[in-house]
Amino acid sequence: MRRGRWVLALCLTLTLTVAGTACSGDDDEKTTLRVLAGPDLAVLEPLLDELRDETGVELDMDYRADADTGDDLVPGTGTGKGGGGHDLAWLSTDRSFRLRHKDTAQRLLRTPTMLSPVVVGLRPDVARELRTKSPEGKLSWADIADAAATGTVRFGLADPRQTGSGLAALVGVATAAAGTGGALRENDVSCDRLRGFRSGQRLTADSTRDLLDDFVDHPGTANALITYESDLLALNSGGRLKEKLEIVRPQDGMVLADFPLLLLDPDDPDRRAAYDKVVEWLQRDSVQEKIMRTALRRPVSPSVRRDGQLRAPVGNALFFPDELAVVERLLDDYGDPRRRVPDQVIFLLDFSGSMRGERMKALREAFADLSGADSSATGKFARFYQGERLTVVRFGGRVLEEKTVTVGGQKDLTTLADLVARGGYGDATAVWTALDHGYRTASTVVADDPERAVSIVLMTDGENNSGMAYEEFVRRYEARAAETRAAVHTYPVHFGEADAGALRRAATKTGGRMVDARGSSLSEAFKEIRGCR
């Protein structure tokens, strides 16, 4: 009996000793890396225990709002070598960071881990309506912008100033609107073609997760979502919607997120060795399959067979801008989606006798195109939109008529068309009297509603031969309130025998620019000039 107790005690002692040695060994071999992570990476939490067990590397995830995390990725800005006390960063996208901190970004090790394009989720009835109007039923960003301008599509989009998904969506739409086929340049966003698209936004949030929650909690507010494909697939499979969204992958291209894993201090051999283990594990086909099924994102490995809707082709991958000024200009123009006020455009239209016939026909066609008759991609992006306030001033030797319409539907656009189609020509051309009248109207708008952006479009086919002289207009303009002069710019359209030099001087004086319609058409000129600031 005593011998039995001795043997049991010995076994327990040996067991505890071996166990303690094993635990100590595991502790010595285990490495913990602190990771600055975007919230889109939280879905991978179930896989991190497997990563630790198979590689000995534990990832301590610190989730932050994913506006590319800014200076937190710059070494030396925090308590650790990698910036902010982090060893790695795992984001949906690092594109903005690479533009803002090029020298730092070039030093960091970067490995894409999965893919997801920015796409559109539409309620089935809206998708059917749009597809019936589109050739072969295929939809583009231009179709979405056109439908947003008419109020057919009311979408949710995460704030592009705060989220990778929102910024990628904005870049995608702006690139499609530019129609160049390449990366956006600064002059591609100098003339805003996204006002109609923006008018359709009904929901926004500082994170994609909050956006999805708002969409579910307020089902009547929006009928579309613009976000990562993986977000929409997860929402459709989560049982939170009465009817699943139809996923539209715009045929004019999409921006892809590649969820890069970044090593913030490549010169640290221990962190480098641990990073290499994590990367090797993540790139295994078996792990890529698990990521695909867990996160509903496309594998980066071409050898992994894609499941279900992830087999749908991405098509044209749109380029991200390679200049920081382009992104900043795009964001500045986009503004704050929570405080957006529709713009007002004051059209000063020459109705002198020389405009009779073909020239007036061209003017009416231009307004018809802006009202939705132009089915081209540029026409869909440039059209009048719901909520926009339009003031038309007809002038000859004096102001003949003024009318303001707030676009709420086709009835308002018809009213506008009737106004332009109406006869009654003047026998002279009072260009500067008309422009002075436009600034009186604009001054009232600025005083009553400082948040509303106001611009003036001046179209004439002749020289000033009546009313006030240019010098008198300038004197009155300079006497106006500083707020009006700072906010309201003139965009003359050079047409027919108009004095190009005089129109250009007026544009320069008021901070606008002139467009020459003689080499194209009035319709193209109005699309280019309307709303430029």
TORGU-902144 format. One record per atom (N, C-alpha, C): x, y, z; residue in three letters. Coordinates in steps of 0.02 Angstrom, whole numbers, plus 50000, padded with zeros to 5 digits. Atoms other than C-alpha are relative to their C-alpha. Last residue first. Layout:
residues N
XYZALA...
//
This chain:
residues 533
499824995049949ARG492015375347054ARG500744999750012ARG499284999749988CYS491255366846903CYS500155005350052CYS499805001949933GLY489385364446928GLY500745000250013GLY500504999349948ARG488885364346746ARG500264997550067ARG499934993949960ILE490405367146635ILE499545000150061ILE499334998849974GLU490745350546552GLU500005005550052GLU499805005749959LYS488955344746531LYS500685001350032LYS500384999649937PHE488455362146472PHE500194994250046PHE499754994349960ALA489845362146342ALA499655000450067ALA499365002049971GLU489395344746279GLU500285005550044GLU500135005449953SER487575349946253SER500654997950035SER500244997149937LEU488065366346175LEU499894994750053LEU500724998550001SER489055356846046SER499825003350065SER500375006149981SER490865353445999SER499265001349993SER499695006050027GLY492145365445923GLY499634993650018GLY500004999850072ARG491085380945945ARG500304993849969ARG500475004850030ALA490625376846123ALA500034999849924ALA500134998350070ASP492145385146202ASP499564994749969ASP500005006050043VAL492095383546391VAL499815002249930VAL500405000150061MET492585398246501MET500074993449964MET499625001350061ARG493195397646680ARG499534999649941ARG500245005850038GLY492625403246852GLY500464998549941GLY499735006449976GLY493435414146985GLY499754993949963GLY500465003049951THR492355429546958THR500234993250025THR500184995249948LYS493655440446871LYS499594996750056LYS499424999049957THR494375425746775THR499835004650058THR499885006249963ALA492675420946706ALA500575000850049ALA500535000649948ALA492265438946661ALA500104993750041ALA499854995149947ARG493945440946572ARG499484999550056ARG499445002749961ARG493635424746475ARG500185004850057ARG500275005349957LEU491945431146419LEU500554997050044LEU500414997049948ALA492715447346357ALA499724994750048ALA499584996549954GLY494085438346262GLY499625003050058GLY499665004749956ALA492895425946184ALA500435003550052ALA499324997449989ASP491765439546114ASP500364995650051ASP499884996849935ALA490235429646057ALA500735002150006ALA499554994350009GLU490055426145870GLU500155003650065GLU500124995450055GLY489315408745889GLY500535005449995GLY500425002950052PHE489535401146061PHE499925005349945PHE499864996250062HIS490735403746206HIS499664996649941HIS499965004750056VAL489955396446364VAL500075004349937VAL500284998250064PRO490325407346516PRO500094994449948PRO499735004650050TYR490595399646687TYR499695001649932TYR500334999850065THR490365412746823THR500364995549950THR499564999150057HIS490835409847004HIS499604999649935HIS500365000750064VAL489825412147164VAL500475001749942VAL500385006350010ALA490575408447334ALA499754999049930ALA499595006049986ALA491975421147362ALA499644993649979ALA499445000250046ARG491095435647275ARG500434993750011ARG500245001550068THR489475431847366THR500584999349952THR500245007050000GLU490295430847538GLU499764998049930GLU499425004550009ALA491285446847504ALA499774992749996ALA499745003049938ALA489655456347485ALA500564995149985ALA500435005049968ARG489445465547320ARG500344997050062ARG500364997049943ALA490385481547279ALA499574995050036ALA499524998949945GLU491655472347171GLU499675003250061GLU499775006549973TYR490245465547063TYR500465001150060TYR500545002749958ARG489465482747042ARG500214993450032ARG500084995549943ARG491105490246980ARG499474997450047ARG499455001249953VAL491435475046871VAL499935004450062VAL500125006549967PHE489715476346790PHE500544998750053PHE500534998949951GLU490025494846757GLU499824993650037GLU499704996449944GLU491685490846673GLU499485001450055GLU499655004849958TYR490835477746563TYR500295003550063TYR499355002150026ALA489635490746495ALA500334995250050ALA499404997449968MET487805491646548MET500644997449966MET499955000149927GLY486345488746432GLY500675002550024GLY500554996649967SER486515484946247SER500124999650076SER500164993950038ASN487795479146120ASN499425003950031ASN500434995349964ASN488705465146212ASN499895006349959ASN499664995149959GLU489425453246085GLU499505004450035GLU499824993650030GLY488535437946018GLY500365004550049GLY499705001250066ASP488145419446042ASP500225006649968ASP500174994850050THR487825420046228THR500344998449935THR499965002250070MET487775407346369MET499785005649954MET500194994750046LEU488165412246550LEU500114997649928LEU499805001950068VAL488195398446681VAL499725005249952VAL500344996750056ILE488145404946859ILE500294997549935ILE499574998250057SER488575394747013SER499585003049945SER500334996650055VAL487815392847186VAL500515001449945VAL499524998050051ALA488295380747325ALA499635002949940ALA500155002150069ARG486985380447463ARG500535002749952ARG499755006850013GLU487645381247641GLU499914997849928GLU499275000150011PRO487465400247652PRO500284993149984PRO499815006949990ASP485565399347627ASP500754999149987ASP500535003949969ASP484695416247638ASP500224992950018ASP500204997049936ALA486205427247608ALA499494995850037ALA499445000749952VAL486945415947476VAL499815002750068VAL499945007149981VAL485265414447386VAL500544999050053VAL500565001649957THR484995433347388THR500034992850025THR499874996849935SER486735436547320SER499444998450049SER499545004249961ALA486425423847182ALA500135002950069ALA500365006049980THR484905433247118THR500444995650045THR500504997849951ARG485845449747117ARG499614994050026ARG499674999249935TYR487315440647036TYR499535002950053TYR499845006549971GLY486215434546895GLY500325000550068GLY500635002649974HIS485545452146866HIS500114993150032HIS500134996349938ASP487335458246848ASP499354997750032ASP499555002849950LEU487635444446721LEU499925003650067LEU500255006649980ALA486085449446623ALA500444997050055ALA500604998849961THR486615467746619THR499724993450026THR499774998149933TRP488345462046566TRP499415002050045TRP499655005349964VAL487715452146416VAL500135002050072VAL499744996549941ALA486415464446352ALA500344995050046ALA499665004849955THR486165457546177THR500315003850058THR499314998149985ALA484905466346063ALA500294994850049ALA499694997350060ASP483215463845978ASP500725002350011ASP499834993049995GLY482515452246110GLY500355002449936GLY499304998250006TYR481675435746073TYR500095007550009TYR499904993549970GLY479995429646132GLY500725001950002GLY499764994850045GLY479755411046104GLY500105006550037GLY500454994450011ARG479575397546237ARG500335005249955ARG500315000550066ALA480635382046215ALA499575006049983ALA499484999150050VAL481775386346362VAL499705000149930VAL499734993249992LEU480305388946478LEU500535001449947LEU500484995350028ASP479425373446413ASP500265007250003ASP499975000650073ALA480975363046447ALA499535004949966ALA499374996950022LEU481055369446626LEU500064999849924LEU500074992749990THR479225365446656THR500625003749976THR500424997850055THR479525348146582THR499885007550004THR499574999750059LEU480965345546703LEU499625002349939LEU499584994149993ASP479815350146846ASP500475000849941ASP500424994050008LYS478495337746790LYS500435006450004LYS500044998250071GLN479825324246769GLN499595006349988GLN500245005250045GLY480205323946953GLY499955002649929GLY500295005349960GLY480715334047105GLY499764994249959GLY500155006350035VAL481875346647026VAL499744994950050VAL499655005149960THR481755363647109THR499794993249974THR500325006549993VAL481275376246975VAL500434995750046VAL499615004949961THR481685394746970THR499594993750010THR500395005049965LYS481005406546836LYS500464995150034LYS499625004049952GLU481655422746761GLU499524995050034GLU500385004449956GLU481025431946607GLU500484996350047GLU500685001350026LEU481515445046479LEU499584996050049LEU500235006349973VAL483065452846559VAL499274999049980VAL500154999449929ARG483605466746442ARG499814993150025ARG499744993549984GLY484255468546264GLY499875001850073GLY499834997350065GLY483995449846253GLY500345006650013GLY499854993050009PHE483855439346411PHE500125001549926PHE499984998650072ARG483085423246473ARG500135007549991ARG500114993050016VAL483525419046653VAL500085000849924VAL499894998350070VAL483355400846705VAL499815007449990VAL500294993650018THR483565396246888THR500185001649928THR499794997350064LEU483855378046932LEU499635006549986LEU500394994050015ARG483775370847107ARG500295003349938ARG499614994650029GLU484375352947125GLU499545005949984GLU499804995349949GLY483305342347240GLY500395005949974GLY500534998349952GLN483205327747121GLN500275004650055GLN500155005049950TYR484565328146988TYR499475002550049TYR500314996849942PHE484955336846825PHE499774994650049PHE500704997950004ARG486055326146713ARG499775003950062ARG500054992749999ALA487955325646709ALA499295002650006ALA499654997049943PHE488305307446756PHE499865007550008PHE500305002649939LYS486985300146641LYS500335003050062LYS500654997049990GLY487545311246498GLY499674997850064GLY499884993249975THR489355306046518THR499345003650012THR499745000249931ALA488845287746507ALA500115007050027ALA499295001749997SER487765290946353SER500235000050073SER499915006749969SER485865290346368SER500734997950002SER499335002550020ASP485625309046339ASP500134993550036ASP500055002750068ALA483745312346355ALA500664997049976ALA500045007350003GLY483855313846545GLY499974997149931GLY500615002449966SER483515332146586SER499904992549994SER499894999449928LEU485295337346544LEU499404997650041LEU499495004949981ASP485025330546369ASP500135000250075ASP500315006650002ALA483385340146352ALA500504994650021ALA500405000649939PHE484275355946409PHE499644993350002PHE499545000449943ALA485605353646275ALA499624999250065ALA499745006949997GLU484285349646144GLU500474999250060GLU500545004149974ARG483415366146184ARG500224992750006ARG500084998449929LEU485045375646161LEU499464995650031LEU499435003049964ALA485415366845996ALA499945001350075ALA500115007249999LYS483675371045931LYS500554996550039LYS500485001249947MET483975389045982MET499834992650004MET499664998849936ARG485555389145877ARG499524998950058ARG499595005749980GLU484705380645730GLU500345001150068GLU499835005450045GLY483325393545713GLY500434994650031GLY500555003650034ARG483325409545813ARG500264994349957ARG500065006849974MET484825413745923MET499424996149967MET499515004450033SER485295428945820SER499954992750023SER500245002450065GLY483685437345877GLY500474995349965GLY500004994750050SER484255438546058SER499824997049932SER500595000850044PHE483735424946179PHE499955006049952PHE500084994950051ASP485425423146266ASP499404998349955ASP500055002550069LEU485265411746416LEU499845005749952LEU500154993850035LEU485865415846593LEU500034998449925LEU499854999950071PHE485765399246685PHE499785006749971PHE500374994550032ILE485835400546875ILE500235000249927ILE499664997450060VAL486365384046952VAL499555005249969VAL500424996050043GLN485865379547130GLN500425002649943GLN499734993950030ASP486635365547228ASP499465003949963ASP499974999850073PRO485795352747340PRO500235006849973PRO500554995850024VAL486275353847525VAL500045000149923VAL500024998450071ARG487355340147602ARG499375003949982ARG500194993050004ARG487635340647788ARG499935002449928ARG500524998549950ARG487705322147832ARG499745007249995ARG500655002650022PRO488635317547672PRO499435001550049PRO500285003849944ASP490065329247721ASP499314997549980ASP500274996649942GLY490995334947567GLY499764995450055GLY500545004349975TYR491185325247406TYR499675003150061TYR500594998850041ASP492175339647331ASP499404996050025ASP500234993249987ASP493425339347473ASP499355001349962ASP500334999949934LEU493545320447459LEU499735006950017LEU500605004050005LEU493905320947272LEU499615000150065LEU500494996050037ARG495135335047292ARG499344996449995ARG500214994549957GLU496055325447428GLU499475004349965GLU500435002849947VAL496105309647322VAL499745005750044VAL500625002350032VAL496775318947170VAL499514997550053VAL500424994150014ALA498055328747272ALA499344997949968ALA500394998449940LEU498745312247341LEU499525005849986LEU499814993449973GLU499295306847167GLU499545001650059GLU499305000449977ASP499315288747105ASP500255006850025ASP499584994350017PRO497425287447093PRO500714999350027PRO500044995149946PHE496745269647114PHE500455005949981PHE499394997749968PHE496555260346950PHE499845004950057PHE499844992950008LEU494945251546906LEU500625001950040LEU499804997349935ALA494885232646889ALA500235007249991ALA499504994750002ASN493915228446731ASN500165002650070ASN499974995750059GLY492995211946745GLY500565005050006GLY499924993149977VAL492695205146919VAL500015004849942VAL499404996250020PRO492045188846850PRO499995007150027PRO500194994750047ALA490715179546952ALA500625004149982ALA499775001850067ARG491505164347034ARG499845005349949ARG499324997750007LEU491325172647204LEU500314997849934LEU499994993650035GLN489455170247182GLN500715002849993GLN500614996250011GLY489615151847228GLY500095006449961GLY500665002749986ASP491335145947283ASP499455004949976ASP500464995549967ARG493025149847206ARG499314997050008ARG500644999650036ARG494265136147165ARG499525004350041ARG500565001749957VAL495965139647243VAL499355001149962VAL500115007250001SER497395138847117SER499414997850043SER500405002050059PRO497315157447079PRO499844992649998PRO499685005650036SER497885161347258SER499564998049941SER499484997150041VAL497265178447312VAL500354994749959VAL499315001849985PRO495665170147371PRO500495003849955PRO499685003950053ARG494035179847349ARG500724998350019ARG499564996050044ARG493155185547505ARG500374995449952ARG500344999150064LEU491665177547592LEU500395004749954LEU500074992850012ALA492505180247763ALA499645001549935ALA500134996349938THR492335162547833THR499845007349986THR500645002249971ARG492125152747672ARG499835003850064ARG500554999050048MET493465162147575MET499334998250032MET500144992850002ILE494615163047726ILE499415001449954ILE500344998349937LYS494455144147748LYS499835007450002LYS500695002750004GLU494865141347564GLU499615001750063GLU500374995650046GLN496375152847579GLN499284997649991GLN500194994249960VAL496915142547730VAL499625005049957VAL500505002249952SER496905126347629SER499755005850043SER500655000850033ASP497775134847484ASP499464998050049ASP500155007050015ARG499175140547598ARG499324999549968ARG499985001250072GLN499495159247581GLN499884992649982GLN500574996950033LEU498935163447758LEU499974998349926LEU500615003449980TRP500165151047833TRP499395002749963TRP499995006750030GLU501655157647735GLU499364996250017GLU500134999350072VAL501175175447780VAL499984993149967VAL500714998350009VAL501055171347966VAL499825000349926VAL500405005949982LYS502735162347967LYS499255001349988LYS499925004950054ASP503565176647871ASP499594993750014ASP500414997750057TYR502875189247996TYR500024994949943TYR500695001649983ALA503625179148140ALA499535002049944ALA500085007350001ALA505335179348058ALA499284998050016ALA499995002250070ARG505215197848019ARG499894992549996ARG500664998550029ARG504675201848198ARG499974997649927ARG500495004249966ASP506205192748264ASP499305001249971ASP499975007050024PRO507385200448134PRO499474995550032PRO499995004149939ASP506835218548167ASP499984992749980ASP499315000949977ASP507325228148010ASP500064995950064ASP499675005650035PRO505615225647927PRO500714998750025PRO499284999149987ASP504775236748058ASP500384994149969ASP499844993049990LEU502955239648010LEU500735001350014LEU499515000349947LEU502615222647932LEU500285007050009LEU499394995950004LEU501035225147830LEU500444998750060LEU499695000749934LEU499625212847795LEU500685003449996LEU499285001449991PRO498645218947644PRO500194999150074PRO499905001549929PHE496745217147627PHE500734998350017PHE499605006249995ASP496695216447435ASP500214998550072ASP499634999849937ALA495275228847403ALA500384993450006ALA499905006149960LEU494775229547220LEU500375001650065LEU499384999549962VAL494055244947133VAL500044994050047VAL500054999849927MET492715240647006MET500705000850030MET499425001249958GLY492445242746820GLY499885000750074GLY499474995350017ASP491295249146684ASP500574999850051ASP499615002250057GLN490255233146696GLN500545005049980GLN500054995350056PRO489665237046871PRO500484998349943PRO499304998650010ARG489595221346980ARG500055004449938ARG499834997450066VAL487795221147037VAL500745001750000VAL499334997150004ILE487305210347186ILE500165001849928ILE499685002450061GLU485445207747204GLU500665003649993GLU499804995150049LEU484965210747384LEU500304996649939LEU499294999050012LYS484085197047480LYS500125005449947LYS499825002550066GLU482295199047535GLU500735001749986GLU500615003350024LYS481635200947712LYS500104997149931LYS500384996450051LEU483425204747768LEU499374996049982LEU500244993649972ARG484275199447930ARG499555003949952ARG500705000449978GLY484465180947887GLY499725006550028GLY500064999449928GLY486375181847883GLY499294999850026GLY500025006749969SER486645174947708SER499855000250075SER500505004350032ASN486185190947616ASN499934993250035ASN500664997449982LEU487155201747739LEU499454995649971LEU500125001649930ALA488705190847722ALA499315002350022ALA500105007349996LEU488615191547532LEU499854997950072LEU500665001550027LEU488375210347540LEU499854992650003LEU500504997449953ASP489875213047654ASP499294998249977ASP500035004549942SER490965201547548SER499485002350051SER500395005950019GLU490565211447390GLU499914995450060GLU499645005850024TYR491265226947474TYR499514994249985TYR499485002049952THR490125242047487THR500374994049970THR499375000150038ILE488755251447398ILE500564998550048ILE499384999349961LEU487045247647471LEU500594999749953LEU499385002350029ALA485335249747390ALA500575001150049ALA500145006250035ASN483505252347432ASN500634997149967ASN499585001250059ALA483735265647565ALA499804993449968ALA499594994250015THR482635273447699THR500394999249935THR500314995650049GLY481215261047705GLY500435005849977GLY500115003150066PRO482185246947786PRO499695004549948PRO500424994950033HIS482855257347931HIS499844997849929HIS500454997149950ASP483595244348051ASP499525005249971ASP500475005049976VAL484355233747913VAL499485003150046VAL500405002250057PHE485165248347823PHE499474995050021PHE500494994750015ASP485725255847987ASP499554997949942ASP500515000049947ASP486555239448038ASP499465005249986ASP500435005950010LEU487445238147871LEU499454999750052LEU500414998850060LEU488105255947887LEU499524994249989LEU500544995649981ASP488685252748066ASP499545001549941ASP500465003849956ARG489685237648007ARG499415004350021ARG500435004250042THR490435247547862THR499504996350043THR499745006850010SER491095260747980SER499514996149958SER499274999749994ASP490915279648001ASP500324993149994ASP499765002149934ALA489135279047936ALA500765000349999ALA499275000049996THR488075285047789THR500194997950071THR499705002549938LEU486285282647733LEU500755000749996LEU500474999249945ARG485195291647606ARG500284997850067ARG499785002849937GLN486375294447460GLN499515001650056GLN500365006149982GLY485465297247296GLY500194997150067GLY500684998349978SER486005315447278SER499604993950021SER500014998449928ARG487815309847275ARG499295001350025ARG499875006149961PHE487575301447105PHE499945001450074PHE500605004250006GLY486785317047031GLY500074993650039GLY500534997149959ARG488205327747100ARG499364995949997ARG500285004749952LEU489545316147036LEU499425002850041LEU500525003750034ARG490065324946877ARG499654995150047ARG500355005249962ASP491075338346965ASP499444996849960ASP500694998650019CYS492255347746851CYS499584994250027CYS500084992849993SER493965348046934SER499295002249980SER500494998649948VAL493845329246961VAL499915007550011VAL500595004350009ASP494665323646800ASP499465001450052ASP500494996550041ASN495835338646810ASN499394995849985ASN500314994549962GLU496715330646958GLU499485003649957GLU499544994349996ARG497025314346867ARG499625005850033ARG500244993149998LEU496055298346897LEU500585004950004LEU500064997349933ALA496915282246848ALA499785007349997ALA499405000349959GLY496565276046673GLY499875002750069GLY499725006750001GLY495095271746560GLY500634999350041GLY499345000050032THR494775290146527THR500304993049994THR500025003450064GLY492895289746559GLY500674999849964GLY499494996750041ALA492965302846696ALA500054996949931ALA500274993750025ALA491305296546764ALA500505003649956ALA500485001550054ALA491975278746778ALA499735006449969ALA499615002550056THR493465285146876THR499554998349941THR499674994350032ALA492335295546988ALA500414997949940ALA500514996150036VAL491215280447024VAL500335005949963VAL500275003850055GLY492695269247066GLY499495003949959GLY499515000250053VAL493585282247171VAL499734996349939VAL499974993350028LEU492015285247272LEU500505000349943LEU500604998850040ALA491755266647298ALA500025006749966ALA499945004150061ALA493565264047352ALA499395001049955ALA499514996850044LEU493415278547475LEU500074996249934LEU500294993950026GLY491815271547550GLY500475003649952GLY500535001950048SER492525253947567SER499695006349969SER499715002350063GLY494135260347646GLY499484998449948GLY500005007250015THR493195269847778THR500324998549933THR499875004249941GLN493305286747867GLN500104992649984GLN499474996849961ARG493365300447734ARG500224995650058ARG499345001250031PRO492405289247615PRO500585003450036PRO499664993750011ASP490925289147737ASP500694998749970ASP499604997949943ALA490055272347718ALA500405006249982ALA499285000450014LEU488795271647576LEU500385002550061LEU499574999049942GLY486925268647585GLY500724999149980GLY499495004749976PHE485875270547430PHE500325002050066PHE499844996549938ARG484265277647363ARG500484995650040ARG499535003449955VAL484085272147183VAL500165004650058VAL500165007250004THR482535277947090THR500444995950046THR500315002349938GLY482745295947150GLY499814992749999GLY500734999850007THR483035302746974THR499644997850064THR500214993150015ALA484855307247008ALA499245000649995ALA499964996149938ALA485145290447093ALA499755007149988ALA500575002049959ALA484505281346938ALA500015003750067ALA500604997550032ASP485735290846828ASP499384998550043ASP500014992749990ALA487165287646948ALA499375003049970ALA500144998849929ILE486765268946954ILE499955007550013ILE500705001649989ASP486665268246764ASP499805001350072ASP500394994750031ALA488335277446749ALA499254998750010ALA500034994649951TRP489095265246874TRP499605005849972TRP499364996549991SER488625251746750SER499935005150056SER500024993449968LEU487225239046732LEU500715002750011LEU499384998849962LYS487025224346613LYS500015007250025LYS500115000449928GLY485245219746563GLY500625001150042GLY499805006649976GLU485765215946383GLU499934999450076GLU499865005150051PRO485595234546346PRO500274993650031PRO499305000550019SER484935243746500SER500114994649948SER499804994050038LYS483175250146530LYS500714999549972LYS500434999550059THR482455233246583THR500195006049956THR499775004550053ARG483965230846695ARG499565000449938ARG499424997350034LEU483565246346797LEU500224995649943LEU500174993850036GLU481795241046839GLU500605002749962GLU500395001750059ARG482325223246881ARG499845006249959ARG499555003150048ALA483695229346998ALA499634998349935ALA499614994550030VAL482465240947085VAL500474997249947VAL500444996150044ASP481245226647113ASP500365005749966ASP500165003350064PRO482635215147176PRO499555004049954PRO500605003949987ARG483325227247307ARG499754997349933ARG500654996850015LEU485025232547246LEU499434995550023LEU500545004549983GLY486775228447312GLY499335003649991GLY500644997049981VAL488155237847223VAL499504994550016VAL500565001450045VAL489975232647211VAL499375003450027VAL500554995849978VAL491685236747285VAL499444999449949VAL500154993950038PRO492805222047243PRO499455004050034PRO500724998750003SER493465209547372SER499895006549962SER500244994950047LEU495155201047377LEU499255001050007LEU500655001950028MET496175191247503MET499755005849958MET500245006249968THR497885191447590THR499344997449973THR500735000650007PRO498935204347498PRO499764993350027PRO500245006250030THR500705204847571THR499245000249995THR500724999950014ARG501665220847610ARG499804993649965ARG500175006150037LEU503375223147689LEU499254999549994LEU500395005149967LEU503605241247738LEU499924993849956LEU499595004249956ARG505035251647672ARG499614994150028ARG499535003950040GLN504125258947522GLN500414995350042GLN500345005750031ALA502675264047634ALA500484995749960ALA500125005149949THR503805275147741THR499704993749968THR499355002549978ASP504445284947591ASP499924994450051ASP499685004350050LYS502725286447513LYS500664997050024LYS499355001449969HIS501825292847668HIS500404995449954HIS499824994849951ARG500235301247606ARG500704999150029ARG499954993450032LEU500035291247445LEU500245005350049LEU499425000250045ARG500445274647528ARG500095006649963ARG499394999549960PHE499235278747669PHE500625000249955PHE499944993149980SER497835281947544SER500645001150042SER499834995750057ARG498145265147464ARG500085007350019ARG499494995349976ASP498255254847622ASP500165005249948ASP499594996850052THR496675244747594THR500495004750034THR500345001650062SER495605232547694SER500385003049941SER500514995350020LEU496895233547830LEU499624997549940LEU500405004350045TRP498065222447929TRP499385004049983TRP500644996850015ALA499465232148014ALA499654995549950ALA500295001050066LEU500905223548100LEU499405004649991LEU499505003550040ASP502075226548247ASP499774999249928ASP500225005850038HIS501035239548338HIS500584997149960HIS499915006149961GLY501585251248478GLY499794993849963GLY500585001449958GLY500825266448392GLY500064993750041GLY500494994550000GLY502155265848257GLY499404998150043GLY500434999850059GLY503145250348209GLY499505005649999GLY499624998650061LYS504575253048328LYS499555000849939LYS499635005650026GLY503405254248477GLY500355001849935GLY499565002849949THR502755267948590THR500424994349974THR500325002649940GLY502035278748453GLY500504997050047GLY500524995549978THR502545289748308THR499664997750064THR499764994749957GLY504225281448283GLY499475004850025GLY499555001949946PRO503735270948133PRO500225006150040PRO499344997250010VAL502265278048032VAL500454998250059VAL499575004850035LEU500755266748030LEU500715002449991LEU499885005849956ASP499815276548165ASP500454994849967ASP499334999849971ASP500055291948056ASP500154994250046ASP499594994050001GLY498535287947950GLY500694999250032GLY499684999249935THR497475273148005THR500545005450001THR499305001550013ASP497015269447823ASP500455001450060ASP499824994850048ALA495335277447864ALA500754999749987ALA499505001750050ASP494995260547943ASP500115005549947ASP500334997650061ALA494185264248109ALA500525000149944ALA500094992850004ARG495225254248233ARG499605001749937ARG500424997650054TYR495325236148288TYR499885007550005TYR500234993649974ASP496825230848393ASP499605003349944ASP500324995550047MET497135212348357MET499735006350036MET500404996149953ASP498405202848461ASP499695005749961ASP500144993250022LEU499045190248334LEU499535003250050LEU500664997649980GLU499825174748409GLU499935007249978GLU500064992650001VAL501265166448320VAL499295001950018VAL499704997349939GLY501715148448364GLY499975007550004GLY499394996250014THR501405143448183THR500365002350063THR499605002950054GLU500095129648189GLU500655003749986GLU499835007049986ASP499275133148357ASP500494997249948ASP499565000549942ARG499335152048336ARG500234992850012ARG499364996950017LEU498615151748160LEU500504999450056LEU499645004850042GLU497275139648214GLU500685002749979GLU499775005349955ASP496785151448356ASP500384994649960ASP499384997949967LEU496735165648230LEU500274994950050LEU499415003350028LEU495495157148116LEU500645001550038LEU500015007349990PRO493915161048216PRO500624996449974PRO499835002149932GLU494445179548225GLU499984992450009GLU499505005450002LEU494375181448035LEU500194997550069LEU500335006150021VAL492745191548037VAL500484994050000VAL500255003449941ALA493645205048135ALA499684993349983ALA499615006149987LEU494645209747980LEU499734996050059LEU500185005150048ASP493365222247913ASP500374993450012ASP500565004049975PRO493605232148074PRO499774994649952PRO500644997050018GLY495325237748013GLY499434995650023GLY500435003250049ALA496785230748109ALA499385004149985ALA500474994650012LEU498305237448202LEU499554997849942LEU500214998450068VAL499125221048249VAL499505005850001VAL500574995549992ARG500155217248404ARG499825002849932ARG499944994050040LEU501255202148372LEU499375004250009LEU500614996150005THR501435188548502THR500155006449961THR499884992950013THR502775175348481THR499335003549995THR500574996150023LYS502695157948556LYS500205007349992LYS500055000250072GLU504315148048565GLU499445004549974GLU499394997650030ASP504815152348744ASP499925000649924ASP499964992849988ASP503025150848806ASP500625002949966ASP500484996650043ASP502865133848724ASP500045007650007ASP499755000250068GLY504475128048807GLY499535003549953GLY499474995150004SER503865133948976SER500295000249930SER500304993350001CYS502235124748951CYS500545005349992CYS500334999050065ALA503165108948902ALA499715007049995ALA499484999150050THR504345110149051THR499685001549932THR499714993449991GLY502895112849169GLY500535001549949GLY500484995050021ALA501975098049097ALA500295007050006ALA500035000150073VAL503515087149111VAL499525005449974VAL499364997550026THR503795092249292THR499995000449924THR499994992749991LEU501955090449337LEU500645003049972LEU500504997050045THR501895073049261THR500025007650004THR499735000150068LEU503515067849344LEU499535003449951LEU499434995450003THR502875073349513THR500285000549931THR500274993250001LEU501185064949486LEU500565005149994LEU500324998750065CYS502045048849435CYS499735007249996CYS499474999150048LEU503175049449587LEU499715001749931LEU499704993549989ALA501695052249701ALA500555001549950ALA500484995050023LEU500775037449624LEU500295007150008LEU500005000250074VAL502315026249643VAL499535005449973VAL499364997150022TRP502505031349826TRP500035000449924TRP500044992749993ARG500655028249861ARG500635003449976ARG500474997450050GLY500795010749786GLY499945007650005GLY499654999850064ARG502365006949888ARG499545002949946ARG499554994249997ARG501425011850048ARG500375000649933ARG500424994150000MET500005000050000MET500445006250000MET
//
